[in-house]
Amino acid sequence: MAWNACQLSAPTSHARHRRSGRARRRTGRPADAPAPAAGRRRRLDWLDALRGIAALVVVFEHSLDVLFPEVRRTASPWFDFGRYGVFVFFLVSGYIVPASLERRRSVREFWIGRMFRLYPPWALAGAIGLAAGAAGVAWAPPDGLAEHPARAAFAHLTMLQDLLGVPNVVNVFWTLSYEMVFYLLVTALFVAGVRGNGAGAGTSLGFAAGAAAIGFALPTGLVSGHWPGYTVVVGVAAMAGGLLAVMSRRAGLRRGGACTLAALALGLLVLNNRIGAMESLAIVGTMFAGAGVYAVQHRRVARGPAVAMLALASAVTLAAGVHGLLDGQRPERANPPSWGWVVALGAAWLTFLAGLALRDRRFPRALTWLGVISYSVYLLHPPIVQVIWRLSREPGHMVPVERAAWALLLLACVLVAAAVSHRYVELPMQGLGRRLTRSVRAAGASAPEPEPVPPPDSDRVPAGERLAAPAPSGAAVSP
């Protein structure tokens, strides 16, 4: 009986030889050989191209006051360049991050990878920002950091500082708080058995509905405004305890940790944001929409209902922005968006969908390279912009050639700094993270976590395809 089962499940050597020959004729390599690294890399080129575009737009946004104030006066009210870059980055992050967790099937491995990707360049950028401010060549850090340095340090270590009521060491760090909230929610969903990609469309619609329904009714900084110290202590403890719990082997602890992380993330988004609950919920909803696009593309969900929910979610988010803009109710509490915000969100969606439609095309190598180093571009460009501001004359006193020269110098400095950071900080630390992950897995401490609920596509998609999510190449971040 056992032999018969083997015969039924394993092809004969002759059949294997025929299939191998056909595969070799089609691809030039044996059927069981792994796909070349270049092929795997090309499948992600469109994501890197989007990151590259977003990175350039972010740098441009932060250079407007320095070199192009007329663009700030004329175009910015109708198109928010910074928010455009933000939402492109967030869509890419939503598309790739839940897939990374599902591919690993291990919360512990996922967080080891995230830590070694995110924190080393972040620490370098924070150190440069503090040093440049102390030396007087860039803006000094916000006063609130010096008043409570220990509180600020612990808040920054969670990357939730913007949602914990703590000023950012570097102004662009604020979006990392929303990246971290997304990671916490995706982790909680994974532990609960609701897979991040499969839940993307419905979850995105839920956040969009929340942004429209309560986004303008809540004040900002509600908790930290009354209990600043306790907010940081509770936030740090909840995040650390929740992450330790979801990595436990005990089912009860894992469920408790998932609930803790979800409560922390949702509570901060709704009650203690700085930019307004509408935009906070819209950001996270947009990231889950990216996860929903991945699920639709890879046939993890029923395509028709998922596409309808994604379209409705984006429409509701845009409608909420327009409503807040036209109504202007309680602007001191609501932080209503501008036309530039609404147009930027729509343009970000169009850019993302265009990249998805062109994913099989070749993209310029310079653009994909810029996407590869985009995390360092994003983190390191603010102090460079500030130094250029101090060295250059007032924009109104510069002739066009002089402005162009400063703009080229700014771009060159940013690209060189980012390339050095990527080569000597990002890549070595990512390699260290991969080695640590392999060691943990080999020691038996990182076996795949149990799956309380089967993935929604388990009866339709082969297991190999379900786990073949592309590995993330860098962190998708924003200005």
FIKEVEX-342482 format. One line per field, with one value per residue (C-alpha): residue in three letters; x, y, z. Coordinates in nm, 3 decimals, always signed. Layout:
resn = Ala, ... $
east = X, ... $
north = Y, ... $
up = Z, ... $
% end
This chain:
resn = Met, Ala, Trp, Asn, Ala, Cys, Gln, Leu, Ser, Ala, Pro, Thr, Ser, His, Ala, Arg, His, Arg, Arg, Ser, Gly, Arg, Ala, Arg, Arg, Arg, Thr, Gly, Arg, Pro, Ala, Asp, Ala, Pro, Ala, Pro, Ala, Ala, Gly, Arg, Arg, Arg, Arg, Leu, Asp, Trp, Leu, Asp, Ala, Leu, Arg, Gly, Ile, Ala, Ala, Leu, Val, Val, Val, Phe, Glu, His, Ser, Leu, Asp, Val, Leu, Phe, Pro, Glu, Val, Arg, Arg, Thr, Ala, Ser, Pro, Trp, Phe, Asp, Phe, Gly, Arg, Tyr, Gly, Val, Phe, Val, Phe, Phe, Leu, Val, Ser, Gly, Tyr, Ile, Val, Pro, Ala, Ser, Leu, Glu, Arg, Arg, Arg, Ser, Val, Arg, Glu, Phe, Trp, Ile, Gly, Arg, Met, Phe, Arg, Leu, Tyr, Pro, Pro, Trp, Ala, Leu, Ala, Gly, Ala, Ile, Gly, Leu, Ala, Ala, Gly, Ala, Ala, Gly, Val, Ala, Trp, Ala, Pro, Pro, Asp, Gly, Leu, Ala, Glu, His, Pro, Ala, Arg, Ala, Ala, Phe, Ala, His, Leu, Thr, Met, Leu, Gln, Asp, Leu, Leu, Gly, Val, Pro, Asn, Val, Val, Asn, Val, Phe, Trp, Thr, Leu, Ser, Tyr, Glu, Met, Val, Phe, Tyr, Leu, Leu, Val, Thr, Ala, Leu, Phe, Val, Ala, Gly, Val, Arg, Gly, Asn, Gly, Ala, Gly, Ala, Gly, Thr, Ser, Leu, Gly, Phe, Ala, Ala, Gly, Ala, Ala, Ala, Ile, Gly, Phe, Ala, Leu, Pro, Thr, Gly, Leu, Val, Ser, Gly, His, Trp, Pro, Gly, Tyr, Thr, Val, Val, Val, Gly, Val, Ala, Ala, Met, Ala, Gly, Gly, Leu, Leu, Ala, Val, Met, Ser, Arg, Arg, Ala, Gly, Leu, Arg, Arg, Gly, Gly, Ala, Cys, Thr, Leu, Ala, Ala, Leu, Ala, Leu, Gly, Leu, Leu, Val, Leu, Asn, Asn, Arg, Ile, Gly, Ala, Met, Glu, Ser, Leu, Ala, Ile, Val, Gly, Thr, Met, Phe, Ala, Gly, Ala, Gly, Val, Tyr, Ala, Val, Gln, His, Arg, Arg, Val, Ala, Arg, Gly, Pro, Ala, Val, Ala, Met, Leu, Ala, Leu, Ala, Ser, Ala, Val, Thr, Leu, Ala, Ala, Gly, Val, His, Gly, Leu, Leu, Asp, Gly, Gln, Arg, Pro, Glu, Arg, Ala, Asn, Pro, Pro, Ser, Trp, Gly, Trp, Val, Val, Ala, Leu, Gly, Ala, Ala, Trp, Leu, Thr, Phe, Leu, Ala, Gly, Leu, Ala, Leu, Arg, Asp, Arg, Arg, Phe, Pro, Arg, Ala, Leu, Thr, Trp, Leu, Gly, Val, Ile, Ser, Tyr, Ser, Val, Tyr, Leu, Leu, His, Pro, Pro, Ile, Val, Gln, Val, Ile, Trp, Arg, Leu, Ser, Arg, Glu, Pro, Gly, His, Met, Val, Pro, Val, Glu, Arg, Ala, Ala, Trp, Ala, Leu, Leu, Leu, Leu, Ala, Cys, Val, Leu, Val, Ala, Ala, Ala, Val, Ser, His, Arg, Tyr, Val, Glu, Leu, Pro, Met, Gln, Gly, Leu, Gly, Arg, Arg, Leu, Thr, Arg, Ser, Val, Arg, Ala, Ala, Gly, Ala, Ser, Ala, Pro, Glu, Pro, Glu, Pro, Val, Pro, Pro, Pro, Asp, Ser, Asp, Arg, Val, Pro, Ala, Gly, Glu, Arg, Leu, Ala, Ala, Pro, Ala, Pro, Ser, Gly, Ala, Ala, Val, Ser, Pro $
east = +0.000, +0.281, +0.461, +0.141, +0.095, +0.450, +0.380, +0.068, +0.230, +0.569, +0.617, +0.828, +1.185, +1.085, +0.807, +1.037, +1.294, +1.038, +0.918, +1.274, +1.365, +1.068, +1.149, +1.515, +1.414, +1.180, +1.400, +1.748, +1.773, +1.646, +1.284, +1.381, +1.645, +1.562, +1.478, +1.775, +1.819, +1.791, +1.447, +1.327, +1.471, +1.298, +0.958, +1.011, +1.147, +0.812, +0.799, +1.151, +1.057, +0.762, +0.986, +1.232, +0.963, +0.828, +1.177, +1.246, +0.913, +0.977, +1.316, +1.156, +0.883, +1.134, +1.343, +1.058, +1.107, +1.483, +1.493, +1.145, +0.912, +0.699, +0.605, +0.506, +0.283, +0.121, +0.117, +0.125, -0.229, -0.355, -0.108, +0.063, +0.391, +0.483, +0.153, +0.177, +0.511, +0.369, +0.080, +0.287, +0.525, +0.237, +0.068, +0.395, +0.442, +0.091, +0.142, +0.465, +0.478, +0.188, +0.320, +0.656, +0.496, +0.292, +0.597, +0.796, +0.501, +0.681, +0.618, +0.963, +1.142, +0.932, +1.021, +1.389, +1.390, +1.199, +1.430, +1.747, +1.600, +1.448, +1.655, +2.019, +1.957, +1.705, +1.964, +2.221, +1.975, +1.881, +2.244, +2.322, +2.017, +2.111, +2.475, +2.390, +2.149, +2.398, +2.667, +2.436, +2.459, +2.095, +1.788, +1.808, +1.585, +1.249, +1.261, +1.039, +1.316, +1.560, +1.297, +1.242, +1.529, +1.460, +1.093, +1.183, +1.442, +1.206, +0.927, +1.159, +1.276, +0.921, +0.905, +0.561, +0.683, +0.457, +0.154, +0.283, +0.294, +0.674, +0.839, +1.038, +1.418, +1.410, +1.092, +1.040, +1.031, +0.658, +0.558, +0.755, +0.500, +0.230, +0.448, +0.490, +0.116, +0.058, +0.314, +0.145, -0.198, -0.076, +0.096, -0.221, -0.426, -0.175, -0.176, -0.556, -0.564, -0.685, -0.415, -0.301, -0.337, -0.669, -0.814, -0.678, -0.985, -1.235, -1.001, -0.924, -1.294, -1.339, -1.067, -1.206, -1.551, -1.397, -1.213, -1.539, -1.757, -1.543, -1.230, -1.335, -1.507, -1.199, -0.936, -0.566, -0.330, -0.616, -0.425, -0.075, -0.223, -0.342, -0.092, +0.226, +0.454, +0.205, +0.126, +0.486, +0.528, +0.208, +0.281, +0.633, +0.522, +0.225, +0.431, +0.716, +0.482, +0.256, +0.544, +0.693, +0.352, +0.279, +0.615, +0.525, +0.443, +0.139, -0.182, -0.336, -0.038, -0.035, -0.401, -0.350, -0.049, -0.244, -0.525, -0.273, -0.101, -0.431, -0.567, -0.247, -0.239, -0.607, -0.615, -0.322, -0.462, -0.801, -0.720, -0.365, -0.272, -0.106, -0.226, -0.595, -0.790, -0.922, -0.577, -0.443, -0.718, -0.685, -0.314, -0.359, -0.659, -0.448, -0.180, -0.439, -0.566, -0.218, -0.246, -0.583, -0.434, -0.173, -0.446, -0.645, -0.339, -0.234, -0.591, -0.601, -0.956, -1.264, -1.167, -1.501, -1.599, -1.243, -1.207, -1.544, -1.440, -1.106, -1.275, -1.530, -1.261, -1.060, -1.375, -1.490, -1.145, -1.140, -1.499, -1.409, -1.126, -1.351, -1.620, -1.374, -1.239, -1.577, -1.745, -1.456, -1.638, -1.438, -1.112, -0.921, -0.998, -1.043, -0.728, -0.924, -0.726, -0.657, -0.738, -0.371, -0.415, -0.716, -0.550, -0.226, -0.407, -0.584, -0.258, -0.079, -0.343, -0.312, +0.068, +0.051, -0.199, +0.008, +0.315, +0.114, -0.010, +0.346, +0.506, +0.628, +0.802, +1.163, +1.218, +1.518, +1.800, +1.867, +1.509, +1.511, +1.849, +1.701, +1.418, +1.664, +1.832, +1.506, +1.493, +1.827, +1.726, +1.420, +1.595, +1.908, +1.785, +1.636, +1.967, +2.121, +1.832, +1.877, +2.251, +2.185, +1.934, +2.196, +2.464, +2.254, +2.108, +1.739, +1.564, +1.439, +1.798, +1.917, +1.913, +1.775, +2.123, +2.222, +1.910, +1.971, +2.328, +2.210, +1.941, +2.195, +2.429, +2.146, +2.047, +2.407, +2.472, +2.152, +2.227, +2.588, +2.489, +2.210, +2.432, +2.698, +2.436, +2.282, +2.618, +2.777, +2.479, +2.168, +2.318, +2.552, +2.279, +2.026, +2.280, +2.329, +1.953, +1.932, +2.213, +2.040, +1.713, +1.883, +2.046, +1.717, +1.544, +1.821, +1.799, +1.432, +1.323, +1.150, +0.929, +0.622, +0.350, +0.025, -0.250, -0.575, -0.773, -0.677, -0.588, -0.898, -0.751, -0.634, -0.884, -0.802, -0.435, -0.149, +0.048, +0.368, +0.206, +0.062, +0.408, +0.582, +0.538, +0.827, +1.070, +1.057, +1.344, +1.389, +1.132, +0.858, +0.851, +0.743, +0.811 $
north = +0.000, +0.240, +0.160, +0.221, +0.557, +0.651, +0.549, +0.764, +1.071, +1.063, +1.075, +0.810, +0.891, +0.874, +1.131, +1.351, +1.330, +1.430, +1.730, +1.829, +1.820, +2.038, +2.285, +2.296, +2.370, +2.651, +2.814, +2.685, +2.532, +2.213, +2.216, +2.185, +2.456, +2.779, +3.085, +3.313, +3.597, +3.844, +3.707, +3.736, +4.083, +4.195, +4.092, +4.358, +4.628, +4.803, +4.841, +4.985, +5.220, +5.347, +5.396, +5.584, +5.818, +5.875, +5.945, +6.208, +6.376, +6.384, +6.549, +6.797, +6.878, +6.956, +7.171, +7.401, +7.663, +7.654, +7.679, +7.694, +7.910, +7.999, +7.630, +7.632, +7.935, +7.824, +7.442, +7.318, +7.433, +7.210, +6.923, +6.820, +6.672, +6.539, +6.360, +6.215, +6.058, +5.941, +5.756, +5.596, +5.463, +5.343, +5.160, +4.981, +4.897, +4.758, +4.552, +4.386, +4.370, +4.130, +3.909, +3.899, +3.781, +3.515, +3.396, +3.355, +3.210, +3.316, +3.629, +3.599, +3.584, +3.866, +4.100, +4.008, +4.104, +4.428, +4.533, +4.482, +4.662, +4.960, +5.046, +5.076, +5.349, +5.511, +5.528, +5.676, +5.942, +6.029, +6.064, +6.283, +6.499, +6.553, +6.621, +6.864, +7.050, +7.069, +7.198, +7.468, +7.358, +7.238, +7.310, +7.223, +6.935, +7.032, +7.171, +6.895, +6.639, +6.810, +6.855, +6.480, +6.300, +5.955, +5.973, +6.085, +5.808, +5.529, +5.665, +5.676, +5.320, +5.204, +5.424, +5.525, +5.861, +6.067, +5.885, +5.898, +6.277, +6.305, +6.540, +6.369, +6.391, +6.419, +6.563, +6.278, +6.017, +6.078, +5.837, +5.555, +5.567, +5.473, +5.203, +5.058, +5.071, +4.880, +4.615, +4.574, +4.534, +4.290, +4.086, +4.081, +3.968, +3.696, +3.557, +3.566, +3.361, +3.648, +3.674, +4.025, +4.001, +3.819, +4.072, +4.369, +4.481, +4.450, +4.602, +4.890, +4.959, +4.953, +5.213, +5.429, +5.418, +5.510, +5.803, +5.932, +5.864, +5.977, +6.123, +6.485, +6.441, +6.363, +6.598, +6.538, +6.430, +6.351, +6.111, +6.260, +6.606, +6.499, +6.228, +6.270, +6.061, +5.781, +5.768, +5.686, +5.436, +5.251, +5.262, +5.124, +4.854, +4.750, +4.722, +4.530, +4.301, +4.241, +4.148, +3.909, +3.750, +3.690, +3.516, +3.275, +2.908, +2.931, +2.996, +3.201, +3.435, +3.472, +3.570, +3.813, +3.966, +4.007, +4.186, +4.411, +4.512, +4.577, +4.782, +4.988, +5.059, +5.146, +5.348, +5.565, +5.614, +5.730, +5.905, +6.034, +6.122, +6.452, +6.496, +6.425, +6.101, +6.128, +6.123, +5.871, +5.623, +5.699, +5.620, +5.279, +5.206, +5.285, +5.040, +4.766, +4.854, +4.775, +4.436, +4.389, +4.460, +4.189, +3.944, +4.017, +3.993, +3.657, +3.522, +3.485, +3.616, +3.628, +3.894, +4.066, +4.143, +4.240, +4.483, +4.635, +4.685, +4.837, +5.079, +5.173, +5.219, +5.458, +5.647, +5.681, +5.806, +6.067, +6.165, +6.207, +6.439, +6.645, +6.662, +6.785, +7.039, +7.179, +7.157, +7.280, +7.182, +7.239, +7.297, +7.349, +6.987, +6.816, +6.913, +6.920, +6.830, +7.059, +7.014, +6.928, +6.633, +6.498, +6.531, +6.379, +6.071, +6.018, +6.065, +5.817, +5.554, +5.618, +5.591, +5.265, +5.109, +5.223, +5.056, +4.739, +4.740, +4.784, +4.537, +4.310, +4.594, +4.699, +5.009, +5.243, +5.103, +5.441, +5.456, +5.107, +5.178, +5.491, +5.277, +5.034, +5.316, +5.508, +5.436, +5.607, +5.885, +5.947, +5.941, +6.138, +6.414, +6.654, +6.767, +6.802, +7.023, +7.233, +7.273, +7.383, +7.633, +7.785, +7.798, +7.936, +8.281, +8.363, +8.207, +8.547, +8.670, +8.375, +8.359, +8.038, +7.902, +7.944, +7.767, +7.481, +7.447, +7.430, +7.179, +6.953, +6.983, +6.893, +6.589, +6.473, +6.501, +6.314, +6.033, +5.993, +5.989, +5.740, +5.513, +5.506, +5.437, +5.158, +4.997, +5.021, +5.026, +4.876, +4.580, +4.459, +4.482, +4.308, +4.032, +4.006, +3.982, +3.699, +3.510, +3.554, +3.432, +3.122, +3.054, +3.087, +2.862, +2.602, +2.599, +2.513, +2.837, +2.977, +2.699, +2.815, +2.928, +2.732, +2.849, +2.867, +2.953, +2.821, +3.087, +3.190, +3.060, +2.723, +2.532, +2.716, +2.802, +2.551, +2.576, +2.660, +2.962, +3.079, +3.094, +3.240, +3.602, +3.823, +3.918, +4.285, +4.491, +4.764, +4.949, +5.145, +5.475, +5.827, +6.191 $
up = +0.000, +0.090, -0.232, -0.433, -0.261, -0.358, -0.713, -0.726, -0.572, -0.742, -1.121, -1.285, -1.379, -1.745, -1.694, -1.494, -1.771, -2.038, -1.831, -1.750, -2.118, -2.213, -1.935, -2.040, -2.399, -2.285, -2.020, -2.082, -1.731, -1.561, -1.443, -1.076, -1.090, -0.903, -1.107, -1.165, -0.918, -1.204, -1.291, -0.934, -0.914, -1.233, -1.092, -0.825, -1.056, -1.080, -0.702, -0.697, -0.980, -0.777, -0.475, -0.690, -0.819, -0.468, -0.332, -0.597, -0.532, -0.158, -0.205, -0.444, -0.191, +0.081, -0.152, -0.259, +0.011, -0.049, -0.428, -0.581, -0.368, -0.670, -0.703, -0.338, -0.396, -0.720, -0.740, -0.380, -0.292, -0.572, -0.553, -0.229, -0.351, -0.008, +0.046, -0.304, -0.216, +0.118, -0.036, -0.313, -0.048, +0.168, -0.119, -0.196, +0.171, +0.199, -0.113, -0.001, +0.381, +0.453, +0.172, +0.349, +0.672, +0.494, +0.304, +0.624, +0.819, +1.136, +1.339, +1.494, +1.159, +1.021, +1.306, +1.297, +0.931, +0.995, +1.279, +1.079, +0.778, +0.951, +1.255, +1.138, +0.872, +1.106, +1.385, +1.143, +1.027, +1.385, +1.486, +1.183, +1.250, +1.616, +1.530, +1.250, +1.474, +1.761, +1.524, +1.393, +1.028, +1.032, +1.236, +1.603, +1.719, +1.871, +2.223, +2.357, +2.306, +2.542, +2.814, +2.855, +2.678, +2.828, +2.733, +2.382, +2.343, +2.448, +2.228, +1.928, +1.988, +1.922, +1.608, +1.738, +1.867, +1.640, +1.778, +2.136, +2.139, +2.117, +1.861, +1.586, +1.598, +1.219, +1.071, +0.823, +1.099, +1.142, +0.869, +1.028, +1.310, +1.059, +0.908, +1.257, +1.326, +1.003, +1.102, +1.441, +1.284, +1.020, +1.292, +1.502, +1.202, +1.117, +1.472, +1.477, +1.157, +0.937, +0.677, +0.594, +0.216, +0.226, +0.470, +0.278, +0.082, +0.364, +0.622, +0.387, +0.346, +0.722, +0.776, +0.495, +0.655, +0.989, +0.833, +0.686, +0.989, +1.284, +1.129, +1.175, +1.510, +1.719, +1.859, +1.807, +2.085, +2.321, +2.547, +2.546, +2.595, +2.941, +3.037, +2.827, +3.046, +3.102, +2.731, +2.645, +2.929, +2.844, +2.471, +2.506, +2.750, +2.537, +2.221, +2.387, +2.579, +2.282, +2.052, +2.307, +2.358, +1.988, +1.956, +2.237, +2.179, +2.406, +2.219, +2.499, +2.517, +2.141, +2.132, +2.419, +2.245, +1.921, +2.106, +2.283, +1.959, +1.782, +2.073, +2.093, +1.719, +1.687, +2.008, +1.901, +1.552, +1.674, +2.002, +1.991, +1.634, +1.546, +1.187, +1.243, +1.273, +0.918, +0.761, +1.012, +0.930, +0.559, +0.567, +0.728, +0.507, +0.201, +0.315, +0.358, +0.012, -0.119, +0.052, -0.113, -0.457, -0.393, -0.293, -0.609, -0.833, -0.687, -0.676, -0.302, -0.284, -0.502, -0.751, -0.813, -0.451, -0.360, -0.650, -0.563, -0.199, -0.300, -0.541, -0.276, -0.010, -0.226, -0.326, +0.036, +0.143, -0.132, -0.053, +0.313, +0.214, -0.010, +0.258, +0.516, +0.272, +0.171, +0.509, +0.723, +1.041, +1.360, +1.175, +1.499, +1.589, +1.257, +1.065, +0.738, +0.424, +0.133, -0.233, -0.271, -0.033, -0.222, -0.562, -0.431, -0.298, -0.630, -0.822, -0.593, -0.670, -1.045, -1.022, -0.828, -1.068, -1.367, -1.217, -1.157, -1.517, -1.646, -1.405, -1.686, -1.870, -1.828, -1.619, -1.641, -1.435, -1.276, -1.153, -1.003, -0.841, -0.688, -0.553, -0.397, -0.201, -0.144, +0.230, +0.282, +0.041, +0.250, +0.586, +0.498, +0.270, +0.534, +0.690, +0.344, +0.236, +0.548, +0.490, +0.132, +0.267, +0.496, +0.227, -0.060, -0.102, -0.082, -0.386, -0.501, -0.533, -0.743, -1.121, -1.282, -1.355, -0.993, -0.874, -1.115, -0.988, -0.624, -0.717, -0.888, -0.590, -0.355, -0.560, -0.594, -0.220, -0.136, -0.382, -0.267, +0.100, +0.033, -0.177, +0.096, +0.362, +0.157, +0.083, +0.426, +0.663, +0.505, +0.320, +0.599, +0.861, +0.637, +0.586, +0.962, +1.004, +0.752, +0.927, +1.261, +1.112, +0.974, +1.310, +1.495, +1.244, +1.261, +1.641, +1.617, +1.781, +1.473, +1.344, +1.152, +1.388, +1.394, +1.162, +1.362, +1.049, +0.702, +0.448, +0.249, -0.077, +0.053, -0.158, -0.480, -0.492, -0.470, -0.149, -0.331, -0.492, -0.160, -0.009, -0.312, -0.210, -0.321, -0.051, +0.040, -0.094, +0.161, +0.363, +0.205, +0.379, +0.322, +0.406 $
% end
